[in-house]
Each structure stands twice: as C-alpha cells, then as structure tokens.
Amino acid sequence: MTYFRHALVTSACMVATTFSLHLQAEVSDPPIRLATKKWVSLLDKNLSLWDTYLSFSHKDSYSGKKPVNAKGEELIPVGYSKNEKNVFSVVEQKGEPVLKITGEIYGCVFTKKTYKNYHLKLQVKWGTLKHEPRLNKLKDSGILYHSIGEGGVDYWRAWMLSQEFQIMEGHIGDYWNIGSSAIDIRAYLPEGKMNSIGSANQPFLPFGASHPEGFCLRSENYESPADEWTSIELICFEGKSLHVVNGHVVMVLKDSRYMKDGKAIPLTEGKLQLQSEGSEVYYKNIRLKELQALPLQYAALFN
C-alpha cells in the first residue's frame, strides 16, 4: 500500500505491535463458518472463491481527485467482475496454482465470503514489472482484512474499508488504515519527523481514522530475497490481529474498529482483499483455518 492512504497521515511510523481486539464488525454478509478446523485452500485455477474490483490506471500526476479524460470529463472506474487487461490470472508453476496480479490497474481480488476468527497463510513473491505511478518506487501490494462495504473508499479509489497488512519491498508487515478504519498498536511515540518505532515493550497507540497517524512500520524486515517466496501469516481473533513474516511476529494489533458519524464501531470480520497496486506480484498456497481461540504461543503478546 502506498504512502498516500489517509489524509491525516503525515509521516511513516515504525511499529512492532501488540493488539488486543475485542470488537465485532458490522458487515452485510454473514461470516463463513467452516465445517472443520482444518486448513481450507482459497485458491483454485478458476478463482472460484474470489471476485474482482478495478478502479483506474493511475498516473504520476494523480492527487486523490477523481481522474478525468483529456476533455476534463470524470472517468468511471472499471468496476466489479470486469477483469480488464487480465490484471488477475491463475498460472501454474511446478504443478500448483499461483495467482498473478499485474498491478496495471488499481483494484483488488476479494473473497466472496466474509471471515472471522481465523489463521490465514500464504506465500508472496515479486514479479519484474511496475506501472505508473510506481515506476520509480518500491513494488507494492497488500492484504486487506476485515473488509466491508463498497470498493473505492480510499485515496486510490480502489479498495473497501479495511485494515491492511502491507506487502511492499522492505515493508512487508506494515500497517495502513483503509477508509475510516482504526486500530491500536504497541509502538514508540513519534517525535517531529522521527517515525514511531515498533516495540512489544511499549504501550498501545491508536492509529487510523480520528488519530494523527494512519501508518505504522513493522518492527523488523524479515522479507525473503526478491526472487524467493516470503511466507505470510495473518492471525485474527475477536478484534486482535498479528502480522507474521517468515515466522516472525512483526506487528501486534488490537481493538479493530471503524469510525462512522463520529462513533467507533467494532470491525472484527469481513472479506479479504489482495491488492493490485502498480506492481507485478504473485501469491500462492493461500489457506485459511477457523480459530476457536487465539493460539497459546501468541496470547502473551496481548498481556
């Protein structure tokens, strides 16, 4: 996710986190209830469990305003279920399905079902291509969780209200708020131009809507080399969440919520989105398991 997500974000804040989320989300669709507690694959060759939303092919000049054509007329987004330019496709690598996202048009592939209290695992690897407005920037994507509502509520007019597990070169595991979402993270206080530094020993700080900062940097960089797969885990339970990179917890979060009419509303379930954001990226081994409790090895992070 890029550094323009929220109008209130003025600087990046480094984070290592611990969150205890006690809230419950308002969503239009009922959460999926898995029949077993086994791992369930979310990826097949037909993307049968996913739908798509595409907005615009943004240019370097984009400033947050709705894009217009040469005549100054407002453009309309590509929309739902229209895989223009084959932005999303499933290719086979070594006999297994791999989701390829070109990044040419901003948007996402998102689950048809909503999820609550789960452990998500997947692997991610960068491609070689980049597109405007990221030609001279780091490759970028992201996993958006607890996603609700319509697409296009963010700066890039591409995604649903949600919480972000950032996938970016050197920044895998960062947090961004999308739309009016908010959350608490353990981190050092920022000061002036100095970013907040993540530390599990620090108190929780609020981030997102109605707070000065909407971005936090992961505690450390555990990303694999560019030509190798990085293993990602997202653990969500009753408002708590953990960002895990190659087996290392890089962020701990709690009290997931969103703001509406000046009130905080719990945000603890929703759809999953994988971002198309100006960079070629591959995802595989996308699996999810329902949880009835937070895994014991992580519970202490919320004390």
C-alpha positions as CSV (number, residue, x, y, z in Angstrom):
1,M,0.0,0.0,0.0
2,T,1.4,3.4,-0.8
3,Y,2.1,6.4,1.5
4,F,-0.9,8.4,0.5
5,R,-3.7,6.3,2.0
6,H,-5.1,8.7,4.6
7,A,-5.4,12.5,4.6
8,L,-4.2,12.6,8.2
9,V,-1.0,10.6,7.5
10,T,2.0,12.9,7.5
11,S,4.8,10.5,8.3
12,A,5.5,6.8,8.5
13,C,5.7,5.4,12.0
14,M,7.7,2.4,12.8
15,V,6.0,-0.3,14.7
16,A,6.3,-3.6,16.4
17,T,3.0,-4.3,17.9
18,T,0.7,-5.9,20.3
19,F,-3.1,-5.6,19.9
20,S,-6.0,-7.0,21.7
21,L,-9.1,-6.6,19.6
22,H,-12.4,-7.0,21.5
23,L,-14.7,-5.6,18.9
24,Q,-17.1,-7.1,16.5
25,A,-17.7,-5.8,12.9
26,E,-20.8,-4.7,11.1
27,V,-20.9,-6.4,7.8
28,S,-23.6,-7.0,5.2
29,D,-22.7,-10.6,4.5
30,P,-22.7,-13.4,7.2
31,P,-19.3,-14.7,8.1
32,I,-18.3,-18.1,6.7
33,R,-18.5,-20.9,9.2
34,L,-16.0,-23.6,8.1
35,A,-17.3,-27.2,8.6
36,T,-14.0,-28.3,10.1
37,K,-11.0,-26.8,11.8
38,K,-8.7,-28.0,9.0
39,W,-6.9,-25.8,6.6
40,V,-9.0,-24.8,3.6
41,S,-7.4,-23.7,0.3
42,L,-8.8,-20.4,-1.1
43,L,-7.1,-20.6,-4.4
44,D,-8.0,-22.7,-7.5
45,K,-7.4,-22.3,-11.2
46,N,-10.7,-20.6,-11.7
47,L,-10.6,-18.2,-8.8
48,S,-14.0,-19.6,-7.8
49,L,-13.9,-18.2,-4.3
50,W,-13.0,-14.7,-5.4
51,D,-14.4,-11.7,-7.2
52,T,-12.7,-8.6,-8.6
53,Y,-12.9,-4.8,-8.4
54,L,-10.8,-2.5,-10.6
55,S,-10.7,1.3,-10.4
56,F,-8.2,3.3,-12.6
57,S,-4.8,3.1,-14.3
58,H,-3.4,5.9,-12.2
59,K,-0.7,8.3,-13.5
60,D,2.2,10.0,-11.7
61,S,0.1,13.2,-11.6
62,Y,-2.7,11.6,-9.5
63,S,-3.5,13.7,-6.5
64,G,-6.5,12.0,-4.9
65,K,-9.1,13.7,-7.1
66,K,-11.3,11.7,-9.4
67,P,-9.4,11.0,-12.7
68,V,-10.6,12.9,-15.8
69,N,-10.0,12.5,-19.5
70,A,-8.4,15.0,-21.9
71,K,-11.7,16.9,-22.1
72,G,-11.8,17.2,-18.3
73,E,-14.7,14.7,-18.0
74,E,-14.7,12.5,-15.0
75,L,-13.8,8.9,-15.7
76,I,-15.7,6.0,-14.2
77,P,-14.0,3.0,-12.6
78,V,-13.8,-0.3,-14.4
79,G,-16.0,-1.8,-11.6
80,Y,-16.8,-5.2,-10.3
81,S,-16.3,-8.5,-12.0
82,K,-14.5,-7.0,-15.0
83,N,-11.0,-8.3,-15.3
84,E,-9.8,-5.7,-17.8
85,K,-6.4,-6.3,-19.2
86,N,-6.3,-9.6,-17.4
87,V,-5.0,-8.0,-14.3
88,F,-5.8,-11.1,-12.3
89,S,-5.0,-14.6,-13.6
90,V,-4.0,-18.0,-12.2
91,V,-0.9,-19.6,-13.7
92,E,0.6,-23.0,-13.0
93,Q,4.1,-23.2,-11.5
94,K,5.6,-26.5,-10.6
95,G,2.2,-28.1,-10.7
96,E,0.4,-25.7,-8.3
97,P,-1.9,-22.8,-8.9
98,V,-0.3,-19.3,-8.5
99,L,-2.3,-16.0,-8.5
100,K,-0.6,-13.5,-10.8
101,I,-1.5,-9.8,-10.3
102,T,-0.1,-7.4,-12.9
103,G,-0.8,-4.2,-11.0
104,E,-1.6,-2.3,-14.2
105,I,-4.9,-1.1,-12.9
106,Y,-5.5,-0.3,-9.2
107,G,-8.0,-2.6,-7.5
108,C,-8.3,-6.0,-5.9
109,V,-9.3,-9.6,-6.0
110,F,-11.6,-10.2,-3.0
111,T,-13.2,-13.2,-1.3
112,K,-16.9,-13.8,-1.9
113,K,-17.3,-14.8,1.7
114,T,-16.6,-13.0,4.9
115,Y,-14.3,-14.4,7.6
116,K,-13.9,-14.0,11.4
117,N,-11.5,-15.6,13.8
118,Y,-9.1,-17.3,11.5
119,H,-5.4,-18.0,10.7
120,L,-4.5,-17.1,7.1
121,K,-1.3,-18.4,5.5
122,L,0.0,-17.6,2.0
123,Q,3.3,-17.0,0.1
124,V,4.2,-14.0,-1.9
125,K,6.9,-13.2,-4.5
126,W,7.6,-10.1,-6.6
127,G,7.4,-10.1,-10.4
128,T,9.6,-7.8,-12.5
129,L,7.1,-5.3,-13.9
130,K,6.0,-1.9,-12.5
131,H,3.5,0.6,-13.8
132,E,2.7,4.3,-13.2
133,P,2.7,5.7,-10.6
134,R,5.2,3.2,-9.1
135,L,7.8,3.1,-11.9
136,N,10.4,4.8,-9.7
137,K,9.1,3.5,-6.4
138,L,9.1,0.3,-4.4
139,K,7.0,-2.6,-5.6
140,D,3.7,-2.6,-3.7
141,S,0.6,-4.7,-2.9
142,G,-1.2,-5.7,0.3
143,I,-3.6,-8.0,2.1
144,L,-6.6,-6.1,3.3
145,Y,-8.7,-7.8,6.1
146,H,-12.0,-7.2,7.8
147,S,-13.1,-5.6,4.5
148,I,-16.6,-4.3,4.4
149,G,-18.8,-2.1,2.2
150,E,-18.2,-0.9,-1.3
151,G,-14.8,-0.6,-3.2
152,G,-13.2,2.8,-3.8
153,V,-13.4,4.4,-0.3
154,D,-9.6,5.0,-0.1
155,Y,-7.2,7.6,-1.6
156,W,-6.7,5.5,-4.7
157,R,-10.4,4.8,-5.1
158,A,-9.7,1.1,-5.3
159,W,-10.5,-0.8,-2.1
160,M,-13.1,-1.4,0.6
161,L,-12.9,-0.1,4.2
162,S,-10.4,-2.4,5.9
163,Q,-7.2,-3.0,7.8
164,E,-4.0,-3.5,5.8
165,F,-1.2,-6.0,6.2
166,Q,1.2,-4.2,3.8
167,I,3.1,-6.1,1.1
168,M,5.8,-3.8,-0.1
169,E,9.5,-4.3,-0.8
170,G,11.3,-3.9,2.5
171,H,8.0,-3.2,4.3
172,I,6.1,-6.5,4.5
173,G,4.0,-6.4,7.6
174,D,3.5,-2.6,7.9
175,Y,0.0,-1.3,8.8
176,W,-2.2,1.1,6.9
177,N,-5.7,2.1,7.7
178,I,-8.1,2.0,4.7
179,G,-11.0,4.3,4.6
180,S,-12.2,5.2,8.1
181,S,-10.7,2.2,9.9
182,A,-8.7,2.5,13.1
183,I,-6.7,0.2,15.4
184,D,-4.2,0.2,18.3
185,I,-0.6,-0.8,18.0
186,R,2.3,-1.1,20.5
187,A,4.9,1.5,19.4
188,Y,7.2,4.2,20.5
189,L,5.7,7.7,20.3
190,P,6.8,9.6,17.1
191,E,8.5,12.9,17.6
192,G,8.8,15.6,14.9
193,K,10.0,13.9,11.7
194,M,11.0,10.8,13.6
195,N,8.8,7.8,12.9
196,S,7.3,5.7,15.7
197,I,9.5,2.6,16.2
198,G,7.7,-0.6,16.9
199,S,8.4,-2.3,20.2
200,A,6.4,-5.0,22.0
201,N,7.5,-3.3,25.3
202,Q,5.7,-0.1,24.5
203,P,2.1,0.8,25.3
204,F,-0.6,0.7,22.7
205,L,-1.1,3.8,20.5
206,P,-4.1,4.5,18.3
207,F,-3.7,4.7,14.5
208,G,-6.1,5.4,11.7
209,A,-9.3,7.5,11.4
210,S,-9.7,10.2,14.1
211,H,-6.0,9.9,15.0
212,P,-2.9,11.7,13.8
213,E,-1.3,8.7,12.1
214,G,-2.7,6.1,9.8
215,F,0.5,4.1,9.1
216,C,2.9,2.1,11.2
217,L,6.1,0.4,10.1
218,R,6.7,-3.2,11.0
219,S,9.3,-3.9,13.8
220,E,11.9,-5.5,11.5
221,N,12.4,-6.6,7.9
222,Y,12.1,-10.4,7.6
223,E,11.3,-10.5,3.8
224,S,13.0,-13.1,1.7
225,P,15.3,-12.1,-1.2
226,A,13.4,-10.7,-4.2
227,D,13.5,-13.9,-6.2
228,E,12.3,-16.1,-3.4
229,W,8.9,-16.7,-1.8
230,T,8.1,-14.9,1.5
231,S,5.7,-16.8,3.9
232,I,3.0,-14.6,5.4
233,E,0.6,-15.3,8.2
234,L,-2.3,-13.2,9.4
235,I,-4.0,-14.3,12.7
236,C,-7.3,-12.6,13.7
237,F,-9.3,-13.4,16.8
238,E,-12.0,-11.3,18.4
239,G,-10.5,-8.0,17.3
240,K,-6.9,-8.9,17.9
241,S,-4.6,-9.5,14.9
242,L,-1.0,-10.5,14.3
243,H,1.2,-9.8,11.2
244,V,3.7,-12.6,10.8
245,V,6.5,-12.7,8.2
246,N,8.6,-15.8,7.7
247,G,7.7,-17.0,11.2
248,H,8.4,-13.7,12.9
249,V,5.7,-11.5,14.5
250,V,6.3,-8.0,13.2
251,M,3.1,-6.4,14.4
252,V,0.5,-7.0,17.1
253,L,-2.8,-5.1,16.9
254,K,-5.9,-4.8,19.0
255,D,-9.3,-3.1,19.1
256,S,-10.0,-3.1,15.4
257,R,-12.7,-0.6,14.6
258,Y,-14.0,2.0,12.1
259,M,-15.5,5.4,12.5
260,K,-19.0,6.4,11.4
261,D,-20.7,9.6,12.3
262,G,-18.1,10.2,15.0
263,K,-18.6,6.9,16.7
264,A,-16.3,3.9,16.8
265,I,-17.8,0.7,15.5
266,P,-16.2,-2.8,16.0
267,L,-14.5,-4.2,12.9
268,T,-13.7,-7.8,13.5
269,E,-14.9,-9.7,10.4
270,G,-15.1,-9.1,6.7
271,K,-13.7,-10.1,3.3
272,L,-10.1,-10.5,2.3
273,Q,-8.7,-8.3,-0.5
274,L,-5.4,-8.8,-2.3
275,Q,-4.3,-5.5,-3.9
276,S,-3.4,-4.6,-7.4
277,E,-1.2,-1.6,-6.9
278,G,1.1,-0.7,-9.7
279,S,3.4,-3.8,-9.3
280,E,3.5,-7.3,-10.6
281,V,3.2,-9.8,-7.7
282,Y,2.4,-13.5,-7.2
283,Y,0.5,-15.3,-4.4
284,K,0.3,-19.0,-3.8
285,N,-0.7,-21.5,-1.1
286,I,-3.5,-19.3,0.2
287,R,-5.0,-21.2,3.0
288,L,-7.3,-20.4,5.9
289,K,-8.3,-22.2,9.1
290,E,-11.0,-21.2,11.5
291,L,-10.0,-20.5,15.1
292,Q,-11.9,-21.0,18.3
293,A,-9.2,-19.4,20.4
294,L,-6.0,-17.4,20.0
295,P,-3.0,-19.7,19.6
296,L,-1.3,-20.0,23.0
297,Q,2.1,-19.1,21.7
298,Y,0.7,-15.6,20.8
299,A,-1.6,-14.9,23.8
300,A,1.2,-13.4,25.9
301,L,1.7,-10.7,23.3
302,F,-1.6,-9.1,24.4
303,N,-0.9,-9.0,28.1
